[in-house]
C-alpha cells in the first residue's frame, strides 16, 4: 500500500486506488471483532473517497455493533443512496430502525432486503423478529420457518420460531423448536428459559423446572429464568423457595412492576417495635387485594405502618383494615403535587411480605373476612335488587386487556350463555371497563349494575348483597374472597401461580371454589360443570 509521509488521527493518507484494499482489511478486522481498527481503516478509506458506499456501510455496521443506532443509520443511508439494490444494506438499516424503536421503518427496510435476497436466513430471522415484536405472529411465522429451512444450524431462528409457535398456541411444536435450538447449542440459555415457560403452560411442571434449573446452572444471574422458576415453584405450592426466588422480579426486563426508589432501606425482618414502615402496593388490583391481609399482621409488631395503595382501593381499605397504627394512603402518583410520602424508617413491597414472614402453603393467613363492605351501601344495593327473583349471582367475565395472559383468562359474555338454562337464579353484572357493554347483547338475561360501581368500595357493597360471585381470574374474585363471600373462579388451564395445581379450593380464600379448564381453551367443560353445580344450589 502506498502512503503519504504525514498522517492524522485516523492513520496515514491513502490513494484512491487503494480504497478497496483498505476497506477489505477493515471488513476483515470487523469480522475478527476488532472494531476500533476496522473504524480507523474505514476512516482512512473515506478520506480520498468521502461518499464510498462500502465505507459508509462498514461504518454503519460498526456503529450498530457499538450500540449507536442513530450514527449507524446516518452512514447506512448514505451508503444505500448509491446501492439501492444491496440487500445486506437494507437489512442492516432495518436492524438500526428496530434498535431506534421505529418498527414500521424497520419492517419496510427488512421486507426490501428479503425481496432483494429471499434466501438470506439472517434477514428472514430479523424480519420475523420485527413482526413478532409488533404482535404479528402469523406474519412472522413463515419468515422464521424460511430461516430454519435456509440455515438449519441457525439456533437463534429455531428459538424465535419456538416463541412464535408458542404465541400461536402450538405449544408442542414450540417445544420441538426449542429442543432443536438446544441440540445445536446446549448452552443457549434463552432457549432453556423459553422451553421452561411453554412446558409450564403444558402443565409439564417437573420438566419445566429441570429446564429452568439448567438455565440457571449455565447463567446463575439470569433474572428471567429466576423469575419464571419463582412462579413455577409458587404454582407447585413450594412457597418458601418460590417467594425467595420471586425477589428476582425487580431485575427482569421489563420488570413485573417498576421498582420504587426510596431513601429508606427495604425492610427485611428487622425489629419494628420502635420503627415506622411504608408498605406499598405493586402490580395489579388483585395482587393488592390478596396481599393487603399482611398489613395488619405487620402492624402488630410495628410502631406505625403506612400502606400506600392505588386510589380505587383507598376507600375500601380505609373501611376494612382497622388497626390504629395502620394508615392507608394513596400512592405517590395519586398525591397532589405539593405533597410527599410521610417519613418512615423502612419500606417494603407488599408481595415481599410472604417471604419475610415465612409463609408456607399450609399456614397462609386466610382468616376471612379481612375486607369489609360499607353497611349503608350494602343496604342500598339490597333494596335495589329486592325485586329480582331467586338467588342473586354476580358475574365477571373479563379482566384488564393489558394483562399479558388476558386472552387466556377472559372470555366474551356470550360464552356464559349456558348459565341462562339454570332456573331460580338472577345474574348481576359486576363487570367494569369496556367489556361491561357486552351485558346489553349477550343472549343472557342479566341485571347490569356496572353504572353504580365507581371504585372497589362500591363493588364490595354490591358483592355483599349477592349470594354468590362467579368470576374469571381478576380483581373481583380476590375482592369476593377477601369479603368471605362464596366465589367460584373460572380458571384457565395454565393457571396463575396463586391458584396452585390439581385442587378445587384455595389456601388464600376459604370460600372459593376453583373450576379449572381440563384442556387449554376448554371453557365449555367449565361452563357445563358450573351449570350442574348452580342447579344443585351449590
C-alpha positions in Angstrom: 0.0 0.0 0.0 1.3 3.4 -0.9 1.0 6.0 1.9 1.9 9.7 2.5 4.6 10.9 4.8 2.2 12.7 7.1 -0.8 11.3 8.9 -3.8 12.1 11.0 -5.6 10.6 14.0 -7.3 8.2 11.6 -4.0 7.0 10.1 -1.9 7.8 7.0 -3.4 9.3 3.9 -4.1 6.7 1.2 -4.6 6.9 -2.6 -8.0 6.5 -4.2 -6.7 3.4 -5.9 -6.0 1.7 -2.5 -9.5 2.3 -1.1 -10.9 -1.1 -1.9 -7.9 -2.9 -0.4 -8.1 -0.8 2.8 -11.8 -1.4 3.1 -11.3 -5.2 2.6 -8.9 -5.0 5.5 -11.5 -3.1 7.5 -14.2 -5.7 6.9 -11.7 -8.4 8.0 -11.0 -6.6 11.2 -14.7 -6.1 11.8 -15.4 -9.8 11.3 -12.5 -10.6 13.8 -14.1 -8.3 16.4 -11.5 -5.5 16.3 -14.0 -2.7 15.7 -11.5 0.1 16.7 -9.0 -1.0 14.0 -11.8 -1.5 11.5 -13.1 2.0 12.1 -9.7 3.5 11.6 -9.2 1.7 8.3 -12.6 2.8 7.2 -11.9 6.5 8.0 -8.7 6.2 6.1 -10.5 4.9 3.1 -13.1 7.6 3.2 -10.6 10.4 3.1 -9.9 10.2 -0.6 -13.4 8.9 -1.4 -15.9 10.5 1.1 -19.0 9.0 -0.5 -17.7 5.5 -0.8 -20.8 3.3 -0.1 -18.8 0.4 1.1 -17.0 2.6 3.6 -20.2 4.1 4.9 -21.7 0.6 5.1 -18.8 -0.6 7.2 -19.0 2.4 9.5 -22.7 1.8 9.8 -22.2 -1.8 10.8 -19.5 -0.8 13.4 -21.7 1.9 14.9 -24.6 -0.5 15.1 -22.4 -3.1 16.9 -21.3 -0.4 19.3 -24.9 0.4 20.1 -25.0 3.7 18.3 -28.0 3.0 16.1 -28.6 6.7 15.1 -25.0 7.0 13.9 -25.3 3.7 12.1 -28.5 4.8 10.3 -26.7 8.0 9.1 -23.9 6.1 7.4 -26.1 3.3 6.1 -28.5 5.7 4.4 -25.5 7.4 2.8 -24.4 4.0 1.5 -27.8 2.9 0.2 -28.2 6.1 -1.7 -25.6 4.6 -4.0 -26.5 1.0 -3.7 -30.3 0.8 -3.6 -30.3 -2.9 -4.7 -27.9 -4.0 -1.9 -30.0 -6.5 0.3 -27.4 -6.5 3.1 -27.6 -2.8 3.4 -31.3 -2.7 3.6 -31.2 -5.4 6.2 -28.8 -3.5 8.4 -30.9 -0.4 8.0 -33.9 -2.4 9.2 -31.9 -3.5 12.3 -30.9 0.1 13.1 -34.5 1.3 12.8 -35.6 -1.5 15.1 -33.0 -0.5 17.7 -34.3 3.1 17.5 -37.8 1.9 18.2 -39.1 2.6 14.7 -40.8 -0.7 13.9 -42.7 0.4 10.7 -39.5 1.7 9.0 -37.7 -1.5 10.3 -40.3 -3.7 8.7 -40.2 -1.8 5.4 -36.4 -2.0 5.1 -36.3 -5.7 6.0 -39.0 -6.5 3.6 -37.0 -4.8 0.9 -34.0 -6.8 1.9 -36.0 -10.0 1.7 -37.4 -9.1 -1.7 -33.8 -8.5 -3.0 -32.4 -11.6 -1.4 -35.1 -14.1 -0.2 -32.5 -16.7 0.6 -30.7 -14.8 3.3 -31.6 -16.7 6.5 -30.4 -14.0 8.8 -32.6 -11.3 7.2 -35.6 -13.6 7.3 -34.9 -14.1 11.0 -34.6 -10.4 11.6 -37.9 -9.6 9.7 -39.6 -12.3 11.8 -38.4 -10.7 15.0 -39.6 -7.3 13.9 -43.1 -8.6 13.0 -43.3 -10.7 16.2 -42.4 -7.6 18.3 -45.4 -5.9 16.8 -47.6 -8.8 17.7 -47.9 -10.0 14.1 -47.2 -13.6 15.0 -48.9 -15.2 12.0 -47.0 -12.9 9.6 -43.7 -13.6 11.4 -44.1 -17.4 11.3 -43.3 -18.0 7.6 -40.1 -16.0 7.9 -38.8 -18.0 10.8 -39.8 -21.2 9.0 -37.9 -19.9 6.0 -34.8 -19.0 8.1 -34.5 -22.5 9.6 -35.1 -24.1 6.2 -32.3 -22.0 4.6 -29.9 -22.4 7.5 -30.9 -25.4 9.7 -28.0 -24.7 12.0 -29.2 -21.2 12.9 -30.1 -21.9 16.6 -31.5 -18.4 17.2 -34.0 -18.8 14.4 -35.2 -22.1 15.9 -35.6 -20.4 19.2 -37.5 -17.5 17.6 -39.7 -20.0 15.7 -40.5 -21.6 19.1 -41.6 -18.3 20.6 -44.0 -17.6 17.7 -45.4 -21.1 17.8 -46.0 -20.8 21.5 -47.7 -17.5 21.0 -49.9 -19.1 18.4 -50.9 -21.8 20.9 -48.9 -24.5 19.1 -47.1 -25.4 22.3 -45.9 -28.9 21.4 -44.4 -27.5 18.1 -42.8 -24.7 20.1 -41.1 -27.2 22.5 -39.8 -29.1 19.5 -38.3 -25.9 18.1 -36.6 -25.1 21.4 -35.3 -28.7 21.5 -33.7 -28.2 18.1 -32.1 -24.9 19.2 -30.7 -26.7 22.2 -29.4 -29.6 20.1 -27.5 -27.0 18.1 -26.4 -25.1 21.2 -26.8 -26.8 24.5 -25.7 -23.6 26.3 -28.5 -21.5 24.8 -29.9 -20.0 28.0 -32.8 -18.2 26.3 -34.0 -21.4 24.7 -33.8 -23.2 28.1 -35.8 -20.4 29.7 -38.4 -20.4 26.9 -38.9 -24.1 26.9 -39.4 -23.9 30.7 -42.2 -21.4 30.0 -44.0 -23.5 27.5 -43.6 -26.7 29.4 -45.2 -24.9 32.3 -48.1 -23.9 30.0 -48.5 -27.5 29.1 -48.6 -28.5 32.8 -45.4 -30.5 32.4 -44.1 -28.9 35.6 -41.2 -31.1 36.6 -39.7 -31.0 33.0 -40.1 -27.2 33.1 -38.4 -27.0 36.5 -35.5 -29.1 35.2 -35.0 -26.8 32.2 -35.1 -23.6 34.3 -32.6 -25.2 36.8 -30.3 -26.0 33.9 -30.7 -22.4 32.5 -29.6 -21.1 35.9 -26.7 -23.5 36.1 -25.5 -22.0 32.9 -26.2 -18.4 33.8 -26.8 -18.0 37.6 -27.6 -14.3 37.2 -30.3 -14.8 34.5 -33.2 -12.8 36.0 -35.8 -14.1 33.6 -35.1 -17.7 34.4 -35.1 -16.9 38.2 -38.5 -15.1 37.8 -40.0 -18.0 35.8 -38.7 -20.5 38.3 -40.2 -18.5 41.1 -43.7 -18.5 39.7 -43.4 -22.2 38.9 -42.3 -23.0 42.5 -45.2 -20.9 43.8 -47.6 -22.7 41.5 -46.4 -26.0 42.9 -47.0 -24.8 46.4 -43.3 -24.5 47.3 -43.9 -21.1 48.8 -40.7 -20.7 50.8 -38.4 -21.3 47.8 -40.8 -19.6 45.5 -41.1 -16.3 47.4 -37.4 -16.2 47.8 -36.9 -16.5 44.1 -39.7 -14.0 43.5 -37.4 -11.2 44.6 -35.8 -11.5 41.1 -39.0 -9.9 39.7 -37.3 -6.5 40.1 -34.4 -7.4 37.8 -36.3 -8.8 34.8 -36.7 -6.6 31.7 -39.1 -5.2 31.7 -39.8 -5.8 35.4 -43.1 -7.2 36.5 -43.7 -3.8 38.1 -41.2 -0.9 38.1 -39.0 -0.9 41.3 -39.6 2.1 43.5 -36.7 4.4 44.6 -36.9 5.1 48.4 -34.4 6.8 50.5 -35.1 4.4 53.3 -33.8 0.8 53.3 -36.1 -2.1 52.4 -37.4 -3.9 55.5 -36.1 -7.5 55.7 -37.3 -8.7 59.0 -35.6 -6.2 61.3 -37.2 -5.3 64.7 -40.0 -2.8 64.1 -41.2 -2.1 67.6 -39.9 1.4 67.5 -39.9 1.9 63.7 -42.2 3.2 61.0 -42.8 1.2 57.9 -44.1 2.1 54.4 -45.8 -0.9 52.7 -46.5 -0.2 49.0 -48.7 -1.9 46.5 -47.3 -3.3 43.3 -48.6 -4.9 40.2 -52.4 -5.2 39.8 -55.5 -4.5 41.9 -55.9 -8.3 42.5 -52.4 -8.6 43.9 -53.1 -5.7 46.3 -56.4 -7.2 47.4 -54.8 -10.5 48.1 -51.7 -9.4 49.9 -53.1 -6.5 51.9 -54.0 -9.2 54.5 -50.4 -9.0 55.7 -50.6 -5.3 56.6 -52.5 -5.8 59.9 -50.2 -8.7 60.8 -47.1 -6.5 60.4 -48.8 -3.6 62.2 -48.9 -5.8 65.4 -45.2 -5.7 65.6 -44.6 -2.2 64.3 -44.9 1.3 65.9 -46.6 2.7 62.7 -47.4 1.3 59.3 -48.4 3.2 56.2 -50.0 1.2 53.4 -49.8 3.0 50.0 -52.4 1.8 47.5 -54.0 2.9 44.2 -56.8 5.4 44.7 -59.6 2.9 43.5 -58.8 0.8 46.6 -58.4 3.6 49.1 -62.0 3.9 50.4 -62.3 0.1 50.7 -59.1 -0.4 52.6 -59.8 2.5 55.0 -63.1 0.9 56.0 -61.6 -2.6 56.2 -58.1 -2.5 57.7 -58.7 -1.4 61.3 -55.5 -1.2 63.4 -55.0 2.3 64.8 -51.3 2.2 63.9 -52.1 1.3 60.2 -52.8 4.3 58.0 -54.0 3.8 54.4 -52.7 6.4 52.0 -53.0 6.9 48.2 -49.9 6.0 46.2 -47.5 8.8 45.5 -48.6 9.5 41.9 -52.2 10.0 43.2 -51.0 12.7 45.7 -51.3 16.4 44.9 -48.0 17.7 43.5 -47.4 19.7 46.7 -47.4 16.6 49.0 -44.9 13.8 49.6 -44.8 10.5 51.3 -44.7 10.5 55.1 -41.2 9.9 56.7 -40.6 6.3 57.6 -37.7 4.1 58.7 -38.2 1.3 56.2 -40.2 0.5 53.1 -41.4 -2.9 51.8 -43.2 -4.0 48.7 -46.4 -5.8 49.5 -45.6 -9.1 47.7 -42.3 -9.4 49.6 -44.1 -9.9 52.9 -44.8 -13.6 52.5 -41.0 -14.2 52.1 -40.1 -12.2 55.2 -42.9 -13.8 57.3 -42.1 -17.3 56.0 -45.5 -18.2 54.6 -46.0 -21.8 53.6 -48.9 -23.3 51.7 -50.1 -24.7 55.0 -50.1 -21.5 57.0 -51.4 -18.8 54.7 -53.1 -16.1 56.9 -56.6 -16.9 55.5 -59.0 -15.7 58.2 -61.9 -14.1 56.3 -63.4 -11.6 56.0 -60.4 -9.3 56.2 -62.2 -6.8 53.9 -65.4 -5.1 54.9 -68.3 -3.6 52.9 -70.0 -0.4 53.9 -73.3 -1.4 55.6 -75.2 1.6 54.3 -74.1 1.0 50.7 -74.9 -2.7 51.0 -78.4 -1.9 52.3 -78.8 0.3 49.2 -77.9 -2.5 46.9 -80.1 -5.0 48.7 -83.0 -2.6 48.2 -82.2 -2.1 44.5 -82.1 -5.9 44.0 -85.0 -6.9 46.1 -87.4 -7.4 43.2 -85.1 -9.7 41.3 -86.2 -13.3 41.6 -84.2 -16.2 43.0 -80.6 -16.3 44.1 -78.6 -13.3 43.0 -75.3 -14.3 41.4 -72.7 -11.7 40.3 -70.7 -12.3 37.1 -67.3 -11.1 35.9 -66.1 -12.4 32.6 -63.2 -10.2 31.6 -60.1 -8.6 33.2 -58.0 -5.8 32.0 -56.9 -6.4 28.4 -53.4 -5.0 29.1 -52.6 -8.2 31.1 -50.3 -10.4 29.2 -52.4 -13.5 29.6 -55.8 -11.8 29.3 -56.7 -13.8 26.1 -56.5 -17.0 28.2 -58.2 -15.8 31.4 -61.0 -13.6 29.9 -63.9 -14.7 27.7 -66.8 -12.9 26.0 -70.0 -12.9 28.0 -71.7 -14.9 25.2 -69.6 -17.9 26.4 -71.6 -17.8 29.7 -74.9 -18.1 27.9 -75.4 -21.7 29.1 -76.0 -20.2 32.6 -79.3 -19.0 31.3 -80.6 -22.6 31.3 -80.4 -22.7 35.2 -83.7 -21.7 36.8 -84.1 -19.8 40.1 -81.1 -17.5 39.5 -80.8 -13.9 38.6 -77.4 -12.8 37.2 -76.0 -9.4 38.1 -73.1 -7.8 36.2 -70.1 -6.8 38.3 -68.1 -6.2 35.1 -66.4 -2.9 34.6 -64.4 -1.5 31.7 -65.1 -1.9 28.0 -66.4 -5.5 28.5 -69.3 -4.2 30.6 -71.1 -3.2 27.4 -71.5 -6.9 26.4 -74.2 -7.2 29.1 -76.7 -5.5 26.7 -76.5 -8.1 24.0 -75.1 -11.4 25.3 -78.1 -13.7 25.0 -78.2 -13.9 28.7 -80.7 -12.1 31.0 -78.5 -10.0 33.3 -79.0 -7.1 35.6 -76.4 -4.5 34.8 -75.1 -2.9 38.0 -71.9 -1.6 36.5 -73.0 2.1 36.3 -73.1 2.2 40.1 -69.5 0.9 40.5 -67.1 3.8 40.9 -64.4 2.0 43.0 -63.8 -1.2 44.9 -65.8 0.1 47.9 -68.9 0.2 45.7 -68.2 -3.2 44.3 -67.7 -4.6 47.8 -71.1 -3.3 48.9 -72.8 -4.9 45.9 -70.9 -8.2 46.4 -72.1 -8.3 50.0 -75.7 -8.0 48.8 -75.3 -11.1 46.5 -75.5 -14.8 47.2 -72.6 -15.9 45.0 -69.9 -14.4 42.7 -68.8 -16.3 39.5 -65.6 -14.6 38.1 -62.7 -15.2 35.9 -59.3 -14.6 37.4 -59.5 -10.9 38.1 -59.6 -8.5 41.0 -63.3 -9.1 41.8 -62.5 -12.8 42.6 -60.0 -11.6 45.2 -62.5 -9.0 46.5 -65.2 -11.6 47.0 -62.7 -14.0 48.6 -61.5 -11.3 51.0 -65.1 -10.4 51.9 -65.7 -14.1 52.8 -68.3 -14.4 50.1 -68.9 -17.6 48.2 -66.9 -17.2 44.9 -66.5 -19.6 42.0 -63.3 -19.0 40.0 -63.4 -19.8 36.2 -59.7 -20.7 35.9 -57.7 -21.2 32.7 -55.7 -24.4 32.1 -52.3 -22.8 32.6 -53.3 -21.4 35.9 -51.8 -18.3 37.6 -49.5 -19.4 40.3 -51.7 -18.4 43.2 -54.4 -21.0 42.4 -51.8 -23.8 42.6 -52.5 -27.1 40.6 -54.8 -30.0 40.9 -57.1 -28.6 43.6 -60.6 -27.0 43.6 -60.1 -25.0 46.8 -57.7 -22.1 47.6 -55.5 -21.7 50.7 -55.9 -18.0 50.2 -59.7 -17.9 50.3 -61.7 -20.5 52.3 -65.0 -19.6 50.5 -63.6 -20.1 47.0 -64.2 -23.0 44.6 -62.0 -23.3 41.5 -63.4 -24.6 38.3 -60.4 -25.4 36.0 -60.2 -25.9 32.3 -59.4 -29.6 31.7 -57.7 -28.7 28.5 -56.3 -25.5 27.1 -59.1 -23.2 26.0 -61.9 -25.6 27.1 -64.4 -23.2 28.6 -67.3 -25.4 27.5 -66.5 -28.1 30.1 -66.1 -25.4 32.8 -69.5 -23.9 32.0 -71.2 -27.4 31.9 -69.8 -28.1 35.4 -70.8 -24.6 36.7 -74.4 -25.2 35.4 -74.7 -28.5 37.2 -73.4 -27.1 40.5 -75.6 -24.0 40.2 -78.7 -26.1 39.5 -77.9 -28.1 42.6 -77.9 -24.9 44.6 -74.1 -25.1 45.2 
